[in-house]
Amino acid sequence: MRKSVENLATSKITGGRRSPLRIRRKYETDRYPNEAINGAQVTVTRRIRGNNKKTALKSIDFVNLATGDAKVKKVKIVKVLENATNNDYKRRGIITKGAILETESGKCRVISKPGQNGIVNAILVKE
C-alpha cells in the first residue's frame, strides 16, 4: 500500500512509536503527480473517489488560446518559458496551471490544470 499524506502512526513524547488506531483508507492514498510536457498528445484516465474519472495529460503539443476578442484558437506550443510552481519545472519543460508558454501566436499563460483536466487552456499575455 502506498503511503499517505496523513501519518497515522504518531510518536510518543519519549520518541517511541505509537501504533495507529485505524488503517489508511483508499481515498487517503497518494498518487504520483501527472506532469504534462511538450510533445505528441498522450492522456491517461484514472478512477477517482465517487467512481468519477480524471483525464490527465502526459504530453501535449497544442494549446486552446483565448485571444481576448471572444475567439479561441488551437495553437502549437513552442516551449515553456516560466513556471512559478517550481523552478525545476521550467528547466524540465513541465506544463502546469500558471505556466507561461511560448506559442506561435506569442506568450500565453495556462489557466487550466493539465494534470487533472486533460486539456491546456490559456490566455494571451500582453507584453
N, C-alpha and C positions, 0 to 999 in steps of 0.2 A: 504494500500500500504506500502511496506517495505521502510525503509529509505535508502538513497543513500549515497555514499561516498561524493558526491558533495552537499554542503549545499547551497541551492538556496536562502533561506531566511536569508540574512545577517543582521547585526546590524548597527545602525547609530552610529555616534561618541558620541551621548548623551547616548547610551545604549538601546535606543528603537529599536523595531524590524521593519524590512523593509519587505513588502510583496514581494514574488518572482515575477519576470517578466514573467516567464513561468512555466509550470508544469514539473515534472520529467518524463523523457522518460523511456520506458520499459527497454531499454538496459543499463540504468544507475542504475537499482536496484541491490542491493547486494544479495548474496546468502550465506547461511551458508557453511563453508568450509567442504569438504569431507575429513575426517581424517581416513585413512586406518589403521587397526590394524591387529594383527596376529590372524588367525582363518580360518574357512572354507570360501571359496570364495563366496562373495556376491557383486554384482555390481548394480549400479544404472545408468540408461541412462536418460539424460536430454537434452532438446532442447535449443540451444544457438542461437545467432544472425546469420542471414542468413539461417535459417532453417537447420543448421548443428546440429550435435549431439556430446555430450561428454559422455564418459562412465567412471564413477567414481567407485573406489573401496571402499567398506565399510570394508571388511576384506579379507585377502588372506593368504594362508599358504605355497605357493611355490614362488620361485624367478627364473627368467631366468638368469643364471650365466654365464658370459663370462670369461673363464679361461685364456685367453691370447694366446692360440695356435689355433686360428680360430675355436673354438668349443664353443657351447652354450649348457648348460645342465640345466634341471629343478631340483632344489634343495629345500629341505624343510627348512623353516625358523625356527630357534630355539627361538631367542629373539632379541629385539632391544638393541644394546649396547650404541650407541651415536646418538644424533640428534642435530646438530648445529643450526637448525631453532629455537628451543625453548627448554629451559631446562625442562619445564613441559612435553614436548612430549616424552622425554626419559623415564620418570617415568611412563607415561601412555602407552608407547609402540606403539606410532604412527609412521607410516612409511611415510616419505616424501622424496623428492629429496635431496640427500646428506647424508641421514641417514646411519649409519654403522650398519649392521646386522650380527648376529651370525648365520651361517648356518651349515649344516652337512659337508660341504666342507671347512669351515673356515670363516674368516671375509670377508665381501664384502661391497661395497659402492653403494647405489642406484643412478642410473643415469637417471631414467625416473620419470615422475610425476604421481604417482598412483591416485591422486585425479582428474586428468584430462584425462589421457590416458587409465586407466583401466587395467594397466599391471605394473609389477615390473621387471625392467631390472637392473642388477647390474654387477659390475666388481670386481674381486678378489683383495683384498688389500694385498700387500706384507708386511710382518711383520719384 
